[in-house]
């Protein structure tokens, strides 16, 4: 079997005179990470030296369109671009050769999308940083890899069988909150779809009693401050006025960029 058929091809620009990136190395990386966008980006300059074909699926650009450009146009805005650079450099200069975060990126159409970013540092023979291999996983694409397909199947099974929901919540360093996913049949009781609550979480918060919302907000603040788990009971009301008793359990973890991710579950504990 010709393994090259399973690997994305790579475009590369003219290398920096002091070093050279082998496209075959990028091909090998593409084989292992699946159909995700891969960029080779200059250290500190942030110029794109190479890219695989998957960047077109993720960002809408053909590889040759982005070579020898900085990655600024792939970010939400200039502030986002600058923060990503400062934070990744800060983490790597502390001795790590990898950087992991969730971040909003921008497609060619201008559409923003949530992504998981994994950077791996490339060093020269003297140990000096020269570039990064950047893998960008589009979290809006459930078919991006076998792992994503398995996760979607797992979440769909939960949606059909669990009296509740599972979710992943992210708090970014600039204090913005978003949900990468929310799945479960609890949403049906409130007439809310997963897509709606991922786009605007407040539509579920609006269903909570005033007292429960106060408890909810306090629990999230304390969890973000202390990285402590959440285990609280809340009361919400359906559009028909039916009371629903809910237990919310979540565990936080901090990413390299300072973002906090909660993987959680909410259960319908109504009698």
Backbone torsions as a table, in degrees:
resi	resn	phi	psi	omega
1	UNK	NA	134.4	-179.4
2	UNK	-82.8	104.0	-176.1
3	UNK	-65.4	-23.6	-177.3
4	UNK	-62.4	-21.3	178.6
5	UNK	-70.4	-19.2	-179.4
6	UNK	-95.5	3.5	-175.2
7	UNK	-113.3	142.7	177.7
8	UNK	-74.3	143.6	175.1
9	UNK	-79.9	165.0	-172.3
10	UNK	-128.9	138.1	170.8
11	UNK	-107.9	143.1	179.5
12	UNK	-139.4	149.6	178.2
13	UNK	-95.1	-173.0	179.1
14	UNK	-68.8	128.4	-176.0
15	UNK	-72.9	155.9	170.9
16	UNK	-57.3	137.5	-177.1
17	UNK	-55.0	-26.3	-173.9
18	UNK	-90.1	-4.3	-179.7
19	UNK	-161.5	168.6	-178.2
20	UNK	-142.3	137.8	177.0
21	UNK	-98.1	126.1	178.5
22	UNK	-83.5	117.9	179.4
23	UNK	-56.3	-31.6	-179.8
24	UNK	-61.1	-33.4	178.5
25	UNK	-63.2	-40.7	179.1
26	UNK	-67.8	-37.6	176.6
27	UNK	-60.0	-42.8	179.6
28	UNK	-63.9	-40.2	177.7
29	UNK	-63.0	-42.2	-179.9
30	UNK	-60.5	-36.0	-179.3
31	UNK	-63.0	-36.6	-174.8
32	UNK	-87.2	-27.9	-176.7
33	UNK	-95.7	-0.6	178.3
34	UNK	83.5	-159.2	-172.5
35	UNK	-87.5	56.9	178.9
36	UNK	-109.0	154.1	176.9
37	UNK	-68.3	134.3	177.4
38	UNK	-128.3	128.9	177.7
39	UNK	-123.4	144.5	167.9
40	UNK	-108.1	118.7	-169.9
41	UNK	-121.5	135.2	179.7
42	UNK	-62.4	139.5	178.3
43	UNK	-68.4	126.2	-178.8
44	UNK	72.0	-44.9	178.7
45	UNK	-67.8	-32.2	-179.5
46	UNK	61.6	25.8	172.5
47	UNK	-79.2	139.5	179.9
48	UNK	-84.7	119.1	-178.2
49	UNK	-98.4	-26.3	-178.3
50	UNK	-155.7	154.8	179.7
51	UNK	-156.3	149.8	177.6
52	UNK	-94.4	172.2	-176.6
53	UNK	-63.8	-23.5	-176.4
54	UNK	-66.6	-14.1	177.6
55	UNK	-63.2	-27.8	179.5
56	UNK	-68.9	-40.2	178.0
57	UNK	-66.6	-39.2	-176.0
58	UNK	-80.3	-47.6	-172.7
59	UNK	-107.5	-19.3	-178.5
60	UNK	92.4	-1.2	178.5
61	UNK	-101.0	141.9	168.4
62	UNK	-74.5	148.8	-175.9
63	UNK	-50.9	-41.5	-176.1
64	UNK	-67.5	-19.4	-179.5
65	UNK	-75.1	-19.1	-174.5
66	UNK	-111.4	-10.2	-179.7
67	UNK	-62.9	138.1	178.7
68	UNK	68.4	17.4	170.3
69	UNK	-109.0	153.1	172.3
70	UNK	-73.5	165.9	-177.6
71	UNK	-81.4	5.5	-175.6
72	UNK	-55.9	-40.1	-175.4
73	UNK	-70.4	-11.8	177.7
74	UNK	-90.2	-7.5	-178.7
75	UNK	-96.3	164.4	-178.0
76	UNK	-58.8	-44.9	179.2
77	UNK	-162.1	-179.3	-176.9
78	UNK	-64.1	-40.5	-180.0
79	UNK	-61.3	-41.5	178.6
80	UNK	-64.5	-42.9	177.6
81	UNK	-59.5	-46.7	-178.8
82	UNK	-65.7	-42.7	-179.0
83	UNK	-64.2	-43.4	179.7
84	UNK	-58.9	-44.1	-180.0
85	UNK	-65.0	-47.3	-179.0
86	UNK	-61.8	-43.0	-176.2
87	UNK	-71.1	-42.9	-178.8
88	UNK	-66.5	-40.8	178.3
89	UNK	-65.0	-41.3	179.9
90	UNK	-60.7	-44.5	-179.0
91	UNK	-66.4	-44.5	-177.9
92	UNK	-67.9	-35.3	179.4
93	UNK	-70.2	-12.9	175.5
94	UNK	-83.4	2.2	174.5
95	UNK	113.6	-4.8	178.0
96	UNK	-87.4	146.2	176.5
97	UNK	-104.3	10.0	177.3
98	UNK	-135.9	156.8	177.6
99	UNK	-142.4	130.7	-174.5
100	UNK	-130.6	130.4	178.3
101	UNK	-159.1	166.1	168.8
102	UNK	-105.5	136.9	-173.2
103	UNK	-151.8	152.7	173.6
104	UNK	-87.3	128.9	178.5
105	UNK	-118.9	172.3	-175.8
106	UNK	-123.3	133.3	175.2
107	UNK	-85.3	170.6	178.6
108	UNK	-58.4	-32.2	-179.5
109	UNK	-73.4	-11.0	-175.1
110	UNK	97.2	-10.5	179.6
111	UNK	-66.3	134.5	174.7
112	UNK	-89.5	144.9	177.8
113	UNK	-144.0	151.6	178.6
114	UNK	-82.1	137.8	-177.3
115	UNK	-139.6	156.9	169.3
116	UNK	-105.3	129.7	-176.3
117	UNK	-118.5	130.0	178.3
118	UNK	-126.6	116.1	179.5
119	UNK	-107.4	136.0	174.9
120	UNK	-125.0	129.1	-174.8
121	UNK	-78.2	140.3	172.4
122	UNK	-108.1	129.6	178.8
123	UNK	-115.4	153.3	174.9
124	UNK	-84.1	-176.0	-175.3
125	UNK	-66.6	-17.8	176.9
126	UNK	-90.3	1.6	179.1
127	UNK	84.6	8.1	-179.0
128	UNK	-87.1	139.3	178.0
129	UNK	-65.6	134.7	177.9
130	UNK	-125.8	-25.9	-178.3
131	UNK	-165.0	173.3	174.6
132	UNK	-129.8	142.1	166.4
133	UNK	-93.1	120.1	-175.9
134	UNK	-112.6	119.9	176.2
135	UNK	-102.6	125.2	-179.2
136	UNK	-114.9	115.7	-179.4
137	UNK	-103.0	119.5	-179.7
138	UNK	-78.3	108.9	-177.2
139	UNK	-74.0	-10.7	177.3
140	UNK	-83.5	-6.8	-177.2
141	UNK	-109.5	99.3	-177.6
142	UNK	-71.2	-8.3	-178.1
143	UNK	-105.5	16.5	-174.8
144	UNK	-66.0	-29.1	-178.1
145	UNK	-158.4	164.6	175.9
146	UNK	-56.4	-35.1	179.9
147	UNK	-64.4	-40.5	178.8
148	UNK	-67.5	-38.1	178.3
149	UNK	-63.4	-41.2	179.2
150	UNK	-64.8	-40.9	179.5
151	UNK	-63.7	-41.8	-179.6
152	UNK	-64.4	-41.9	179.0
153	UNK	-62.1	-39.8	179.1
154	UNK	-64.8	-44.3	-179.1
155	UNK	-67.6	-36.8	177.5
156	UNK	-64.7	-37.6	178.5
157	UNK	-64.1	-40.4	177.9
158	UNK	-63.7	-42.7	-178.9
159	UNK	-56.4	-35.8	-175.8
160	UNK	-85.0	-19.8	-170.2
161	UNK	-124.0	-23.4	-174.8
162	UNK	-89.9	131.6	175.4
163	UNK	-79.4	64.9	-176.9
164	UNK	175.6	-143.5	-179.5
165	UNK	-160.1	156.9	172.2
166	UNK	-117.1	154.3	-176.7
167	UNK	-156.2	164.5	169.8
168	UNK	-131.2	120.5	-177.4
169	UNK	-111.4	141.2	-179.7
170	UNK	-127.6	132.9	172.0
171	UNK	-113.2	115.9	-177.8
172	UNK	-83.7	163.6	-179.5
173	UNK	-60.6	-24.0	177.4
174	UNK	-90.2	17.7	171.5
175	UNK	70.6	28.2	173.2
176	UNK	-98.3	139.2	-179.2
177	UNK	-113.1	136.2	173.8
178	UNK	-146.8	165.5	178.4
179	UNK	-116.4	120.8	176.9
180	UNK	-68.5	-36.5	175.2
181	UNK	-158.4	152.7	171.2
182	UNK	-141.7	122.0	-178.9
183	UNK	-137.1	139.7	175.3
184	UNK	151.6	153.3	-175.7
185	UNK	-77.4	-5.4	175.1
186	UNK	-60.5	-33.4	-178.3
187	UNK	-61.5	-31.4	-178.5
188	UNK	-60.6	-33.7	-178.3
189	UNK	-65.6	-24.0	-178.3
190	UNK	-103.9	4.5	179.2
191	UNK	66.3	32.6	-176.4
192	UNK	-117.6	139.6	175.2
193	UNK	-96.4	161.1	177.4
194	UNK	-58.5	-44.2	-178.3
195	UNK	-61.5	-38.7	-178.5
196	UNK	-67.0	-43.1	-177.2
197	UNK	-75.6	-29.5	175.5
198	UNK	-67.2	-35.3	179.4
199	UNK	-77.3	-33.8	-176.8
200	UNK	-149.3	87.3	-177.4
201	UNK	-59.6	-21.5	-176.4
202	UNK	-63.2	-20.6	-178.4
203	UNK	-67.7	-25.5	174.7
204	UNK	-84.5	-38.9	179.3
205	UNK	-60.2	-33.3	-179.9
206	UNK	-63.3	-20.5	-179.7
207	UNK	-82.2	-12.6	-178.1
208	UNK	-78.0	153.2	171.5
209	UNK	-67.2	157.1	-178.6
210	UNK	-59.5	-41.2	-179.9
211	UNK	-65.1	-43.3	-179.9
212	UNK	-65.1	-38.1	179.2
213	UNK	-63.1	-37.4	177.2
214	UNK	-63.5	-45.2	177.7
215	UNK	-62.0	-43.8	-179.1
216	UNK	-58.9	-50.7	-177.7
217	UNK	-65.2	-39.4	179.0
218	UNK	-64.4	-41.4	-179.5
219	UNK	-63.0	-41.7	180.0
220	UNK	-67.9	-40.0	178.7
221	UNK	-61.4	-46.6	-178.0
222	UNK	-67.3	-37.6	179.1
223	UNK	-66.0	-40.2	178.3
224	UNK	-66.8	-37.0	-178.8
225	UNK	-71.4	-43.2	-172.2
226	UNK	-106.8	-3.9	-171.3
227	UNK	54.1	41.4	-179.5
228	UNK	-98.2	148.7	179.1
229	UNK	-65.1	158.6	177.2
230	UNK	-113.0	133.2	173.8
231	UNK	-150.3	96.7	-174.2
232	UNK	-134.5	159.7	175.3
233	UNK	-114.8	136.4	-173.8
234	UNK	-131.9	164.9	176.0
235	UNK	-124.5	131.0	176.7
236	UNK	-133.1	167.4	-177.1
237	UNK	-130.9	134.8	177.5
238	UNK	-72.5	166.3	177.1
239	UNK	-56.9	-24.0	179.2
240	UNK	-86.3	-1.2	178.7
241	UNK	90.8	5.8	179.2
242	UNK	-75.4	132.9	179.5
243	UNK	-78.5	136.1	176.7
244	UNK	-125.7	121.8	177.6
245	UNK	-90.6	130.5	-172.4
246	UNK	-127.0	139.8	169.9
247	UNK	-111.9	126.7	-179.0
248	UNK	-113.7	125.0	-178.9
249	UNK	-127.4	132.4	-177.3
250	UNK	-154.3	148.2	179.2
251	UNK	-123.7	126.5	-178.0
252	UNK	-92.9	157.8	171.2
253	UNK	-149.1	149.2	-177.5
254	UNK	-102.7	135.3	177.3
255	UNK	-92.2	172.1	-175.5
256	UNK	-61.9	-29.6	-178.3
257	UNK	-85.1	2.3	-179.2
258	UNK	95.0	-8.0	175.7
259	UNK	-64.2	152.7	175.4
260	UNK	-115.5	130.6	-179.9
261	UNK	-114.2	129.6	174.2
262	UNK	-110.3	126.1	170.0
263	UNK	-101.8	118.8	-170.2
264	UNK	-140.9	173.5	179.0
265	UNK	-142.8	142.8	172.2
266	UNK	-121.6	137.4	-176.4
267	UNK	-120.6	139.2	174.0
268	UNK	-82.6	108.4	-177.5
269	UNK	-108.2	19.8	177.7
270	UNK	-61.2	144.6	-178.7
271	UNK	-62.7	NA	NA
